[in-house]
Structure formats: structure tokens, C-alpha cells
Amino acid sequence: MRGAETIQVDMSKYATDINMIKDTNIVEIKLEPLGPNLKGKEPSFQPSPTALHEAGHTLVGVKRNVGIAGVDIIPKGNALGVTYPDQFDAPTAAAGFATGTGGEGHDRFITEEIHGQSFGQAALIASIILMYNQKALMALGRALDTHKSLSRGDIYSIVDNAEKEDENDPKETMYEVVVKAKDGKEEREIVVLPEDQTILNVSLPQSGDIFVANEKGL
């Protein structure tokens, strides 16, 4: 925008000092990390909801060293799939729900009623683990859709291979830039930046509508 003032925002603080903002129409600018950038890295096909649900249980169990003996998506009674952990772990139990595929009734009952732990807190822990291990999650889900069941050896091999592939991928992080005006209106912009970049350029208008952009025009 011609005539706009550009300020630099330090992403390591996730918010600008309000004193830096000279435009009196702007009352707040903040950055909200959304997690790793997965655009352009999606698998060739998405796992089915059941496979993704069980893959969530499995992956969180692996990452939390619970030990997973096996997993399948072979219907048994009311269950469309089953994950076999070596021991109970609340985030592992809540991980299916954290994938956004629903079907948490049994997992919630076991977590809250049998073990007396917070299902919501467990799901939050699980969602963070899943956010940063999407490649392994998708690989497990696709393998389940293909083979219907995975052994302990299969599971750990798939996760290990996915992690090795992930190490070779460029690391980028998605952020949502939120600019808030005095009248309560908000402007939101999704930006993707390299993991090692901590400064984001934010353009502010001298007057009028809110406008946000980074130096790459994303």
C-alpha cells in the first residue's frame, strides 16, 4: 500500500509493543503460530476417518513411549477400529478425538470415569504432538487403509521412516497475523515463513481500512 508505514514484528515475542504503533486506528497487532506449514506436502490420498482416528492413538502412544502392540481398522462390535497400547495413557486415549474424527465416547469414559483424568487436557497434549508429526500421522493412516492392521514392527518402522523424510524437508511455520482496530474490526492474514526467520514486516495504513502484508507478499 502506497504511503503505508511498515513496522517490524519480532515473532519470538508474538506481539508488538503497542507504543510502536503510530497509527491511532490500530490498537493491537499479534502473531498466532498455527504450526508447521504443510501446504504442498499433502499425501497422495487422505486416510479414512477411522484410519486417521486409530493412527492418532497409535502415533501419540509411540511418541509418549507408551508402547503400541498393534492397531487395526477391523470392525468389532461397536468399534470400527482398535489400538492396542501396552499401558493406559490419557493423551494416547484422547488422541483419536484430537484428530477431529469424533468417536471419543469410549475413550472419554475410560479416561475420566475409569482413570479419573481430564479428557480435555489429555486431548490438548495429544493435539500438540499430532500437529508436529503430521507426516507420520498420515503415513500410519494410509498404511491402515491399505493393510487394515499393523504390527508393532510395522508401526515403529512407518513412524521412523516418516521422521527421516521430515528431517529432509524445509522447515517452515505458519502464522496468523491479527491486526485489531479501535472499532473492534480485525484483519487476519496467514503467512508462511522459514523456521529460522523471526522478523515479520507488517504494513500499516495511514488511515482507512486495515491492511497487512509481509515482505514476500504472502
C-alpha positions in Angstrom: 0.0 0.0 0.0 1.5 3.3 -1.1 2.2 5.6 1.9 1.8 2.9 4.4 4.1 2.7 7.4 5.9 -0.6 7.8 6.9 -1.9 11.2 8.9 -5.0 12.2 7.3 -7.5 14.5 9.5 -9.9 16.4 7.8 -13.2 16.2 9.7 -14.6 19.2 7.5 -12.3 21.3 4.3 -13.0 19.3 3.1 -9.4 19.7 4.3 -5.9 19.1 4.8 -3.3 21.7 1.7 -1.1 21.4 4.0 2.0 21.7 5.5 1.1 18.3 2.2 1.6 16.6 1.8 5.2 15.4 -1.5 4.6 13.6 -4.1 5.6 16.2 -6.7 3.4 14.4 -4.7 0.3 15.3 -4.9 -0.9 18.9 -3.2 -4.3 18.6 -1.1 -6.5 16.4 -0.3 -10.1 17.3 1.0 -13.2 15.8 -0.5 -16.6 16.4 1.6 -19.6 15.5 -0.5 -22.2 13.6 2.1 -24.9 13.4 4.3 -26.4 10.6 3.5 -25.4 7.1 2.0 -28.5 5.3 0.9 -26.8 2.1 2.2 -28.7 -0.9 3.1 -31.7 1.3 -0.2 -33.4 1.5 -0.2 -37.2 0.8 -1.5 -38.5 -2.5 -4.7 -39.6 -0.7 -6.1 -38.8 2.7 -6.7 -41.6 5.2 -10.3 -42.5 6.0 -11.7 -41.1 9.3 -11.4 -44.5 11.0 -7.8 -45.0 9.9 -6.9 -41.4 10.9 -8.6 -41.9 14.3 -6.6 -45.0 15.1 -3.4 -43.6 13.6 -3.8 -40.7 16.1 -4.0 -43.1 19.1 -1.0 -45.0 17.7 1.3 -42.1 17.0 0.7 -40.4 20.3 1.4 -43.7 22.1 4.6 -44.1 20.2 5.7 -40.5 20.9 4.9 -40.9 24.6 6.8 -44.2 24.9 3.6 -46.0 25.9 4.3 -48.9 23.6 1.8 -49.9 20.9 1.5 -53.7 20.3 -0.7 -53.2 17.2 -3.6 -51.4 15.6 -6.3 -52.3 13.2 -9.4 -51.0 11.5 -11.3 -54.3 11.5 -14.8 -53.7 12.9 -15.5 -55.5 16.2 -18.9 -54.9 17.8 -19.4 -51.2 18.1 -15.8 -50.4 17.4 -14.6 -49.6 13.9 -11.0 -49.9 14.9 -8.8 -50.7 17.8 -5.4 -49.6 19.1 -3.5 -51.9 21.5 -1.3 -49.9 23.9 0.9 -51.7 26.4 -0.5 -49.4 29.2 -3.0 -46.7 29.7 -2.0 -43.2 28.9 -4.6 -40.3 28.9 -3.2 -38.4 25.9 -2.9 -41.6 23.9 -6.6 -42.4 24.7 -7.7 -38.8 23.7 -5.6 -38.7 20.5 -8.4 -40.1 18.3 -10.6 -37.2 19.3 -7.7 -34.8 18.7 -7.6 -35.9 15.1 -11.0 -34.3 14.6 -12.7 -37.6 13.6 -15.1 -37.9 16.6 -15.9 -41.2 18.1 -14.5 -40.3 21.5 -17.2 -41.7 23.8 -15.4 -44.9 24.8 -12.0 -43.1 25.1 -13.6 -40.3 27.2 -15.3 -42.8 29.5 -12.0 -44.7 30.1 -10.0 -41.5 30.7 -12.5 -39.8 33.0 -14.5 -42.5 34.7 -12.0 -45.3 35.0 -8.8 -43.4 35.5 -10.1 -40.0 36.8 -8.1 -37.8 34.4 -9.1 -34.8 32.4 -10.0 -35.7 28.9 -9.8 -32.1 27.7 -6.3 -31.7 29.0 -5.2 -35.0 27.5 -6.7 -34.1 24.1 -4.7 -30.8 24.2 -1.4 -32.6 24.8 -2.3 -35.1 22.0 -3.2 -32.4 19.5 0.2 -30.7 20.0 2.0 -34.0 19.4 -0.1 -34.6 16.3 0.4 -31.1 15.0 4.2 -31.5 14.8 4.1 -35.1 13.5 1.7 -34.8 10.6 3.8 -36.8 8.1 3.9 -39.8 10.5 0.2 -39.5 11.2 -0.7 -39.5 7.5 1.7 -42.4 6.8 0.1 -44.5 9.6 -3.4 -43.7 8.4 -2.6 -44.6 4.8 -0.9 -47.8 5.8 -4.0 -48.8 7.9 -6.3 -48.1 5.0 -4.1 -50.3 2.8 -3.4 -53.2 5.1 -6.2 -53.0 7.7 -3.9 -54.0 10.5 -0.3 -53.1 11.6 2.0 -55.0 13.9 4.3 -53.3 16.5 7.2 -53.6 14.0 5.1 -52.1 11.2 4.1 -49.1 13.4 7.6 -48.2 14.5 9.1 -48.7 11.0 6.5 -46.3 9.5 7.0 -43.7 12.1 10.8 -43.9 11.9 10.7 -43.6 8.1 8.3 -40.6 8.2 10.6 -38.8 10.7 13.6 -39.4 8.4 11.7 -37.9 5.5 10.6 -35.0 7.6 14.2 -34.2 8.6 15.0 -33.5 4.9 12.0 -31.2 4.3 12.4 -27.4 4.5 11.2 -26.3 7.9 8.5 -23.6 7.7 6.0 -22.3 10.1 2.5 -20.9 9.5 1.4 -17.7 11.4 -1.8 -15.8 11.5 -1.2 -12.0 11.7 -4.1 -10.3 13.5 -4.5 -6.6 13.3 -7.2 -5.1 15.5 -8.7 -1.6 15.1 -10.4 0.6 17.7 -13.8 -0.2 16.4 -13.3 -3.9 17.1 -12.7 -4.9 13.5 -10.0 -7.4 12.8 -8.0 -8.2 9.8 -6.3 -11.6 9.6 -3.6 -12.8 7.2 -1.9 -16.2 7.0 1.8 -16.1 6.4 4.4 -18.8 6.0 8.0 -18.1 7.0 11.2 -20.2 7.3 11.7 -21.6 10.7 14.8 -19.5 11.3 13.2 -16.2 10.4 11.9 -14.3 13.4 11.1 -10.9 12.0 7.9 -10.2 10.0 7.2 -6.9 8.2 3.7 -5.5 8.8 2.4 -2.7 6.7 0.0 -0.2 8.4 -2.2 2.3 6.6 -2.0 6.0 7.4 -5.8 5.9 7.6 -8.8 3.9 6.4 -9.0 0.1 6.2 -6.6 -2.2 7.9 -4.0 -3.8 5.6 -1.5 -6.5 6.5 1.3 -7.9 4.3 4.7 -9.4 4.7 7.7 -8.7 2.5 7.1 -11.7 0.3 3.5 -10.7 -0.4 2.1 -13.8 1.1 
